[in-house]
Amino acid sequence: MIKPPPNVFELPLFVFAMMAMEAAIEQAIEEHAREGLPMYVWRDGQVVAVPVEEFRKKSRSKSGSG
């Protein structure tokens, strides 16, 4: 889980909002993984089911821990 910095309430609003959105996305991915459900996204003009593992791979490569 993303740990907020100690001065989180002193950050600009857009930074605080991005941190909150990233935490919500991480939580949604974990909930779908626990239930064994895909995530649904809009791609190339249509809704497609994407396995949660695809999101986890992207998240690991972005954070450098994978």
Contacts in CASP RR format, 6 or more apart in sequence:
PFRMAT RR
TARGET T0000
AUTHOR 0000-0000-0000
METHOD contacts of the structure
MODEL  1
MIKPPPNVFELPLFVFAMMAMEAAIEQAIEEHAREGLPMYVWRDGQVVAV
PVEEFRKKSRSKSGSG
1 23 0 8 1.000
1 26 0 8 1.000
2 19 0 8 1.000
2 22 0 8 1.000
2 23 0 8 1.000
2 26 0 8 1.000
4 19 0 8 1.000
5 11 0 8 1.000
8 16 0 8 1.000
8 19 0 8 1.000
9 16 0 8 1.000
11 19 0 8 1.000
26 59 0 8 1.000
28 39 0 8 1.000
29 39 0 8 1.000
29 52 0 8 1.000
29 55 0 8 1.000
29 56 0 8 1.000
29 59 0 8 1.000
32 38 0 8 1.000
32 39 0 8 1.000
32 52 0 8 1.000
33 52 0 8 1.000
33 56 0 8 1.000
36 52 0 8 1.000
37 52 0 8 1.000
38 49 0 8 1.000
38 50 0 8 1.000
38 51 0 8 1.000
38 52 0 8 1.000
39 49 0 8 1.000
39 50 0 8 1.000
39 52 0 8 1.000
39 55 0 8 1.000
40 47 0 8 1.000
40 48 0 8 1.000
40 49 0 8 1.000
40 50 0 8 1.000
41 47 0 8 1.000
41 48 0 8 1.000
41 50 0 8 1.000
42 48 0 8 1.000
60 66 0 8 1.000
END
